[in-house]
Amino acid sequence: MGILWEYIVVFLLAATPWFEIAAVIPLGILRNLHPLLVVILAFIGNLSTIILVVYLFEKIKAFLVKKKGGIKENSKRQERAKKIWNKYGLPGLAMLGPILIGTHIAAFIGMSLGATKRWTLLWMTISLVFWSTVFGIGSFYGIGTLKTIMG
């Protein structure tokens, strides 16, 4: 049962905003968990909460407006996201989001700037498949190389 909990933690961390697949996948592989399972669980965990953000966007936005008096417009992440949006559109925001601003923020800002649910989910899924694969392969071989070098 002990190792099962480690896989559950991978899923839960990936599903948690502010924990990104860029950190969760390497940590899972570093813990000697099966790399393919780590990548799949991190992908599913992260995508599951992206789906929630997209489908609950209006309620989240209304909550932020009611609770905080509005959505903070001048944060560095939002400014960066708007620049990406203006230059590359939703595909750029989705592809760069996981490494620059976070997947959940990228999805939320994309929706705030007028992206539809369908296109946001499509591009966020493509982005997560790409980055999960990159981080999985990079972590597997990078950690393997470090273990070999260090003895």
C-alpha positions, 0 to 999 in steps of 0.5 A, a space after each residue: 500500500 505504501 507505493 500506491 500512496 506515492 502514485 496518489 501523491 503524484 496525481 494530487 500534486 499535479 492536480 494542485 494549482 501552483 504545483 506543476 508537472 515540471 516539478 511533479 514528474 521529476 520528483 516522482 521519477 527521482 523517487 524511483 516510481 515507474 516513469 510512464 506511470 508518473 507521466 500519465 498520472 501527472 498528466 491526468 491530475 493536471 488536466 482534471 483541474 484544468 477541466 474544472 477551471 474551464 467549466 467553472 470559469 464563470 463561477 471562479 471569476 464571479 467568486 474572485 470579483 465578489 471576494 476580492 473586489 475584482 481580478 487583479 489586473 497588473 500581476 506579473 503573470 497576467 502581464 506576461 500572459 497578455 503579451 503571449 496572448 497578443 503575440 501568439 494567441 491561445 496556442 502560444 499561451 497554452 504551450 508556454 503556460 506550463 513553463 512561464 505562468 502555470 497551466 491553471 493560470 494560462 487556462 483562466 487567462 485564456 478564458 478571460 481574454 475570450 477563448 472558448 471552452 472547447 479551444 482552451 481544453 484542446 490547446 491545454 491538452 496538447 500542451 500537457 501531452 507535450 510538456 508531460 512527455 518532455 519532462 518525463 523523458 528529460 527527467 528519466 534520462 537526466 536523473 539516470 545520467 546523474 545516478 551513473 555519474 555519482 556512482 
